[in-house]
Amino acid sequence: MDPNYLEFEQPIAELEAKIGELRLVGSDNELNINEEIQNLKLKSTKLTEKIYSNLSPWQISQVARHPLRPYTLDFIEHIFTNFDELHGDRLFADDQALIGGLARLDGRPVMIIGHQKGRGTKEKVRHNFGMPRPEGYRKARRLIRLAEKYHIPVLSFIDTPGAYPGMDSEERGINEAIAENMAMMSLIRTPLIATVTGEANSGGAIAIGIADHLNMLQYSTYTVITPEGCATILWKSSEHAAAAAAAMGVTSKRLQELGIVDQTIPEPLGGAHRDVATTAANIKAALLEQVDRLMAMDRDELVERRYQRLMNYGLSTPTS
């Protein structure tokens, strides 16, 4: 089983492996097998289109967690220039699970905040698998207030299993840190744009997710708890994660229907990890329009619009 392909993608992995073998054979024997390779590549593309045209919510959850999926630093590299990372919460420490700093978006100054999961064992441990402690969210709060001072838009990139639930996190007030961020962001007088790039779970996501405009990548998820966590609570077993994902409505399509998500940003065939540059270009195009539109708004109008947006979540129309 190829670890770079998910379980339901293994038929694609087998075709790609055959293509790789043919290329090696052609290279070793100077044989012209380009036609066979092209046929297999076409077959692989059609198979990928077929599989991805009918993904279940649980399969989308798996794509959102793909080990090769781009993280915040990858998007910073492809979308922004002059990134200058800012560190620390000025209270306890610098939490590398949540990074932030100033950058330019086609010349426009912006503040970037985003989760970073890390690649490889050492990086994952350093970034705590993208699960911030209280100091991470307090760092985010400091950077958002700095952005407000200079009327710079805040762009957040969300991809986290959730806030870190360890004892040290609880001792330093993780619940308070999340609540303070939500209260502060609801009143901040500068544009807030959030983009869910992978999995966005629980308060760990909401703590930097209060926004004037919420984007989700096509194969990302946003939910109050992981499907496994929900299944463990309701069915007493994580084996029912697929049923939980379907019941919770974790996908961008469903959340956009509910009026929670404003825009779904398309991904390349097979997911963002297959073509990071194209994914980043799609995000950049969306952010440029959103930044220009929201920066042109009156600040009082911006805050009132955000308040009404938050108050309208969960409203239903009574039936007669």
C-alpha positions as CSV (number, residue, x, y, z in Angstrom):
1,M,0.0,0.0,0.0
2,D,1.4,3.4,-1.1
3,P,1.4,5.7,2.0
4,N,1.1,8.7,-0.3
5,Y,-2.3,7.6,-1.4
6,L,-5.4,7.1,0.8
7,E,-7.1,3.8,1.0
8,F,-9.8,4.6,-1.5
9,E,-7.0,6.0,-3.9
10,Q,-5.1,2.7,-4.1
11,P,-6.3,1.8,-7.6
12,I,-4.8,5.2,-8.7
13,A,-1.6,4.3,-6.9
14,E,-1.4,1.0,-8.8
15,L,-1.6,2.8,-12.1
16,E,0.9,5.4,-11.1
17,A,3.3,2.6,-10.0
18,K,3.0,1.0,-13.5
19,I,3.7,4.3,-15.1
20,G,6.8,4.6,-13.0
21,E,8.0,1.1,-13.9
22,L,7.5,1.7,-17.6
23,R,9.6,4.9,-17.4
24,L,12.4,3.0,-15.8
25,V,12.2,0.3,-18.4
26,G,12.2,2.8,-21.2
27,S,15.2,4.6,-19.6
28,D,17.2,1.4,-19.2
29,N,16.5,-0.1,-22.6
30,E,16.1,3.0,-24.7
31,L,12.6,1.8,-25.7
32,N,10.0,4.1,-27.0
33,I,7.1,3.4,-24.8
34,N,5.7,6.9,-24.6
35,E,2.4,5.9,-26.1
36,E,1.8,3.2,-23.5
37,I,2.7,5.7,-20.7
38,Q,0.3,8.3,-22.2
39,N,-2.5,5.7,-22.3
40,L,-1.9,4.8,-18.6
41,K,-1.8,8.5,-17.6
42,L,-5.1,9.1,-19.3
43,K,-6.6,6.0,-17.6
44,S,-5.3,7.3,-14.3
45,T,-6.8,10.7,-14.8
46,K,-10.2,9.2,-15.7
47,L,-10.1,7.0,-12.7
48,T,-9.2,9.9,-10.4
49,E,-12.1,11.9,-11.9
50,K,-14.5,9.0,-11.3
51,I,-13.4,8.5,-7.7
52,Y,-13.3,12.2,-6.8
53,S,-16.7,12.9,-8.4
54,N,-18.5,11.0,-5.7
55,L,-16.5,11.3,-2.4
56,S,-18.3,10.7,0.8
57,P,-17.9,13.2,3.8
58,W,-15.6,10.7,5.5
59,Q,-13.4,10.4,2.4
60,I,-13.2,14.2,2.2
61,S,-12.2,14.2,5.8
62,Q,-9.3,11.8,4.9
63,V,-8.2,14.1,2.0
64,A,-8.3,17.1,4.4
65,R,-5.8,15.2,6.6
66,H,-3.6,13.9,3.7
67,P,0.1,13.9,5.0
68,L,1.2,15.7,1.8
69,R,-1.5,18.4,2.0
70,P,0.0,22.0,2.0
71,Y,0.2,23.8,5.3
72,T,0.3,27.5,6.1
73,L,4.0,28.0,5.4
74,D,3.5,26.4,2.0
75,F,0.8,28.9,1.1
76,I,2.9,31.7,2.4
77,E,5.7,30.7,0.1
78,H,3.4,30.5,-2.9
79,I,1.0,33.5,-2.3
80,F,2.8,36.2,-0.3
81,T,6.0,38.1,-0.4
82,N,8.1,39.8,2.3
83,F,6.8,37.5,5.0
84,D,8.3,38.6,8.4
85,E,7.3,36.1,11.2
86,L,6.5,37.6,14.6
87,H,7.0,35.4,17.7
88,G,5.6,35.0,21.2
89,D,2.6,36.1,23.2
90,R,4.6,38.4,25.5
91,L,3.3,36.4,28.5
92,F,4.7,32.8,28.4
93,A,6.3,31.4,25.2
94,D,6.3,31.2,21.4
95,D,3.9,28.5,20.2
96,Q,5.0,27.1,16.9
97,A,1.7,25.3,16.3
98,L,0.3,28.6,15.3
99,I,2.5,31.0,13.3
100,G,1.9,34.5,12.2
101,G,3.5,37.6,10.8
102,L,3.3,40.5,8.3
103,A,3.5,40.0,4.6
104,R,2.4,41.5,1.3
105,L,-0.3,40.2,-1.0
106,D,0.5,41.7,-4.4
107,G,1.9,44.8,-2.6
108,R,-1.0,45.0,-0.1
109,P,0.2,44.7,3.6
110,V,-1.5,41.9,5.4
111,M,-1.3,40.0,8.7
112,I,-1.1,36.3,8.4
113,I,-2.1,33.8,11.1
114,G,-2.2,30.0,10.6
115,H,-1.9,26.6,12.0
116,Q,1.2,24.6,11.1
117,K,1.3,20.8,11.5
118,G,4.8,20.1,10.4
119,R,6.3,17.3,8.3
120,G,8.5,14.6,9.6
121,T,8.8,13.6,13.3
122,K,10.9,16.5,14.5
123,E,8.8,19.1,12.8
124,K,5.5,17.6,13.9
125,V,6.7,17.6,17.5
126,R,8.0,21.1,17.3
127,H,4.7,22.3,15.8
128,N,2.7,20.0,18.2
129,F,0.9,18.5,15.2
130,G,-0.9,21.8,14.6
131,M,-2.6,21.9,18.1
132,P,-2.0,25.2,19.8
133,R,-1.6,25.8,23.5
134,P,-3.0,29.0,25.1
135,E,0.1,31.0,24.2
136,G,-0.5,30.3,20.5
137,Y,-3.9,31.9,20.6
138,R,-2.6,34.8,22.8
139,K,0.1,35.3,20.1
140,A,-2.7,35.4,17.5
141,R,-4.6,37.9,19.6
142,R,-1.5,40.2,19.9
143,L,-1.0,40.1,16.1
144,I,-4.6,40.8,15.3
145,R,-4.6,43.9,17.6
146,L,-1.4,45.0,15.9
147,A,-3.1,44.7,12.6
148,E,-6.1,46.7,13.8
149,K,-3.8,49.5,14.9
150,Y,-2.6,50.0,11.4
151,H,-5.8,48.9,9.7
152,I,-4.2,45.9,8.0
153,P,-6.5,43.0,7.0
154,V,-6.0,39.7,8.9
155,L,-5.8,36.5,6.8
156,S,-6.1,33.3,8.8
157,F,-5.4,29.8,7.6
158,I,-7.1,27.0,9.6
159,D,-5.9,23.4,9.7
160,T,-6.0,21.8,13.1
161,P,-7.3,18.7,14.9
162,G,-8.2,21.1,17.7
163,A,-6.6,23.0,20.5
164,Y,-4.1,21.0,22.6
165,P,-6.0,19.3,25.5
166,G,-3.0,18.4,27.6
167,M,-2.7,19.2,31.3
168,D,-0.2,22.1,30.7
169,S,-2.6,23.6,28.2
170,E,-5.5,23.4,30.7
171,E,-3.3,24.9,33.5
172,R,-2.5,27.9,31.4
173,G,-6.1,28.6,30.5
174,I,-6.9,27.2,27.0
175,N,-10.6,27.8,27.3
176,E,-10.1,31.4,28.4
177,A,-7.6,32.0,25.5
178,I,-10.1,30.7,22.9
179,A,-13.0,32.7,24.4
180,E,-11.0,35.9,24.6
181,N,-10.0,35.5,20.9
182,M,-13.6,35.0,19.9
183,A,-14.8,38.0,21.9
184,M,-11.9,40.2,20.6
185,M,-12.3,39.1,16.9
186,S,-16.0,39.9,16.9
187,L,-15.3,43.5,17.7
188,I,-12.0,44.1,15.9
189,R,-12.1,47.1,13.5
190,T,-10.2,45.7,10.6
191,P,-11.1,43.1,8.0
192,L,-10.9,39.4,9.0
193,I,-10.7,36.7,6.3
194,A,-10.5,33.0,7.3
195,T,-9.6,30.1,5.0
196,V,-10.0,26.5,6.0
197,T,-7.3,24.6,4.2
198,G,-7.4,21.2,5.9
199,E,-9.4,20.0,8.9
200,A,-10.9,22.7,11.2
201,N,-12.1,21.2,14.4
202,S,-13.7,22.6,17.5
203,G,-12.6,25.7,19.4
204,G,-9.1,25.3,18.1
205,A,-10.4,26.4,14.7
206,I,-12.9,28.9,15.9
207,A,-10.3,30.8,17.9
208,I,-8.9,32.2,14.7
209,G,-12.0,31.6,12.6
210,I,-14.3,34.6,13.4
211,A,-14.4,36.4,10.1
212,D,-16.0,38.8,7.7
213,H,-15.6,36.2,5.0
214,L,-15.0,32.5,5.4
215,N,-13.5,30.4,2.7
216,M,-13.0,26.6,2.6
217,L,-10.9,24.6,0.2
218,Q,-13.0,22.1,-1.8
219,Y,-11.7,19.1,0.2
220,S,-11.4,20.6,3.6
221,T,-13.7,20.0,6.6
222,Y,-15.1,22.2,9.4
223,T,-16.8,20.8,12.4
224,V,-17.3,21.0,16.2
225,I,-15.5,17.7,16.8
226,T,-13.6,15.1,14.7
227,P,-15.7,12.4,13.2
228,E,-13.9,9.8,15.4
229,G,-14.6,11.9,18.5
230,C,-18.3,12.2,17.6
231,A,-18.6,8.5,16.9
232,T,-16.9,7.6,20.2
233,I,-19.5,9.7,22.0
234,L,-22.6,8.6,20.1
235,W,-21.8,5.0,19.2
236,K,-19.1,4.3,21.8
237,S,-16.7,3.4,19.0
238,S,-14.5,5.4,16.5
239,E,-15.3,2.7,13.9
240,H,-18.5,4.7,13.1
241,A,-16.5,7.7,12.0
242,A,-17.9,7.6,8.5
243,A,-21.5,7.7,9.8
244,A,-20.6,10.6,12.1
245,A,-19.0,12.6,9.2
246,A,-22.1,12.1,7.1
247,A,-24.4,13.2,10.0
248,M,-22.4,16.2,11.0
249,G,-22.2,17.9,7.6
250,V,-18.5,18.5,7.7
251,T,-17.9,19.5,4.0
252,S,-17.7,22.9,2.4
253,K,-20.7,22.1,0.1
254,R,-23.0,21.4,3.0
255,L,-21.7,24.3,5.2
256,Q,-22.2,26.7,2.3
257,E,-25.8,25.5,1.9
258,L,-26.3,26.3,5.6
259,G,-24.9,29.8,5.1
260,I,-21.9,29.3,7.4
261,V,-19.3,29.2,4.6
262,D,-19.2,32.1,2.1
263,Q,-17.0,30.5,-0.7
264,T,-15.6,27.2,-1.7
265,I,-12.3,27.5,-3.4
266,P,-11.7,24.7,-6.0
267,E,-8.8,22.3,-5.7
268,P,-6.9,20.5,-8.5
269,L,-8.0,17.0,-9.4
270,G,-7.0,14.6,-6.6
271,G,-6.6,17.4,-3.9
272,A,-4.4,20.3,-3.1
273,H,-1.3,18.2,-2.5
274,R,-1.3,17.1,-6.2
275,D,-0.7,20.7,-7.4
276,V,0.1,23.2,-4.6
277,A,0.9,26.0,-7.0
278,T,-2.6,25.9,-8.6
279,T,-4.3,25.6,-5.2
280,A,-2.3,28.6,-4.0
281,A,-3.2,30.6,-7.2
282,N,-6.9,29.9,-6.6
283,I,-6.7,31.0,-2.9
284,K,-4.7,34.2,-4.0
285,A,-7.3,35.2,-6.5
286,A,-10.1,34.8,-3.9
287,L,-8.2,36.7,-1.3
288,L,-7.3,39.7,-3.6
289,E,-11.0,40.3,-4.3
290,Q,-12.0,39.9,-0.7
291,V,-9.3,42.1,0.7
292,D,-10.1,44.9,-1.7
293,R,-13.9,44.7,-1.0
294,L,-13.7,44.6,2.7
295,M,-11.0,47.3,3.0
296,A,-13.3,49.6,1.2
297,M,-16.0,49.2,3.8
298,D,-16.6,51.7,6.6
299,R,-15.2,50.3,9.9
300,D,-18.4,50.7,11.8
301,E,-20.3,49.0,9.0
302,L,-17.7,46.2,9.0
303,V,-18.2,45.4,12.7
304,E,-22.0,45.6,12.5
305,R,-22.0,43.3,9.5
306,R,-19.8,40.8,11.4
307,Y,-22.0,41.0,14.5
308,Q,-25.2,40.3,12.4
309,R,-23.4,37.5,10.6
310,L,-22.6,35.8,14.0
311,M,-26.1,36.3,15.3
312,N,-27.6,34.7,12.3
313,Y,-25.8,31.4,12.6
314,G,-28.2,28.6,13.4
315,L,-31.4,30.6,12.7
316,S,-34.2,28.7,11.1
317,T,-37.4,29.9,9.4
318,P,-40.5,28.8,11.3
319,T,-43.0,26.8,9.4
320,S,-46.7,27.7,9.5
